[in-house]
Amino acid sequence: MTQASVMLDPTGELSPAVRARLARPDSLAGKTVGLLDISKPRGDVFLDRIEERLTAMEVSVKRYRKPTFTRVAPTELKQQIAGEVDLVVEGLAD
Amino acid sequence: MPSLPDGLIVVAKRDCPTCQLIEPLLADIDRQAGPLTVYSQDDPTFGEGVSGAHHDATLEHSFHLKTEFVPTLIRVENGEEVERTYGWHREDWQRLTGIADLGEDLPVMRPGCGSKTLEPGIAEKLEVQFGDTRLHAREIDTDADDLIEACYERGWSDGLPVVPPTPERVLRMLKGTDRDPAEEVGLVPPDLAPCTVEKVAINAVMAGCKPEYMPVLLAALEAALTDEFGLHGLLCTTMFAGPMIIANGPVTKAIGMNSGNNALGQGNRANATIGRALQLIVRNVGGGRPGEIDRATLGTPGKYTFCFAEAEDSEWLPLAEERGVPSGNSAVTLFAGEGVQGIVDQKSRTPESLAKSFALALRAVDHPKMAMAGDAVLVVSPEHSRVFIEAGWTKARLLEELETLLRFPGEEMVAGAGGIAEGIPEQFRDKTVPKFRPGGLLIVRAGGTAGLFSAVIAGWAASGPVGSSPVTREVKV
């Protein structure tokens, strides 16, 4: 079980305490987009359509699939995705 | 803080035999001299029968009453404590309660036990929970199952695991200094963020320091933040150097710093964590991170931590004393240091021969054809220093000799000479050129007692007023 803990901020406190998300890219031009199917039913339907749309925009796409949605992605897959694409779209639900 | 109940207060715990001894008296005290409030630190049934008996399960009352021993008997009038006694001293208890024959059948005196509030690890928790901690740093709430990983994710680490800076640990660290947690030590580059004593303590926790290291770390930070040391330029440079700490004086022995075997290496907590804490402050408070403002081409392992003590010898003036610190006082000297280059000379038995070896090695600082660029620290091992000491050479004498040996004809050093494009400007061709600027060569004695080896620690090529000069600060213990 996890429990809430408190740590004291060691920084100069010049940035917000809540970590900001990575900025979204201004444009997809020249980027490679990864489409991650987590192996939930009909995730492929959603991602096929996204691929169609992206390909029409001349954005290159790579497809990935987690062996099962019940576990976190295997390290090899995460490393492969991180090495091959600039951003990832994940199909999360049925 | 809750107000005190008027009358008498007893703080006790079942675990303490003296508390058990006085327990039968509580009902009499309540009846004849009450109202009586009893705070039991452990057993909820202690003092049963007294209406004012409470189980101080959280120890909040014991904490606010500053209880050091049990039993403690306190008399309160108008919400103010007027007198207290602890342990069982029959006369004191009789006086405080006003019951002349209280405990007549008990021994005259029995010492008490320590209060649960002072048990190891408890005191800081209570201070965080109930006290005025005087902590101001932003609290980061996390539900991470591993705080060490949470620190990594927030970018607080130099690459090695850090100790999660919980308020309890930070409070314990702050016990290592008398300075106010809110006191500002200085502005840390590159962000020029104010660094309080509290921020120093937080980073010291993360680095793995013990509280007793705080005075050394604070002195090192003060030295690093001086204009002469030029920390901003040092941490931005594409070159190798980082802040290195050389400690002198009694504090080095008191906190167990290593000046001997493997003095420049791993394995000593004080050396390792004081140097690391300074770098974590640069990273976290100042925002100086590699790949961002830290533009080092290669860097050096010393940028994790680089801190050691001088192996002081009565025959050789310690570095801090050479630099004006009175004998018997402790100090740190900050130096913008690169890596360690060994000098192996197992054959020289005369000071003249060994000094020549040293000079040859020192010539390589930055580049053998560069001069008056980087400073250097020459670390002389005990076996090598013995060669000089037995011949009657002081450190100053060795330095004088090295300065003579490290003067070179400009024609060897200028750009292009020897078929090497690197070198000093052509204008020095007809001059004699000293390798180091005046004051740019420091000598320190350190190392294990076996081994005819010394070492050169080259400085930043932008040494001196243009970049970084060594800075010495006394450690206020």
Interface residues (C-beta under 8 A of the other chain):
Chain A: T2 Q3 A4 S5 V6 M7 L8 D9 P10 T11 G12 E13 L14 A17 R19
Chain B: L135 A137 R138 E139 I140 D141 T142 D143 A144 D145 L147 A150 C151 E153 R154 W156 P164 P165 T166 P167 V170 V188 D191 A193 P194 C195 E198 K199 I202 N203 M206 L280 N284 V285 G286 G287
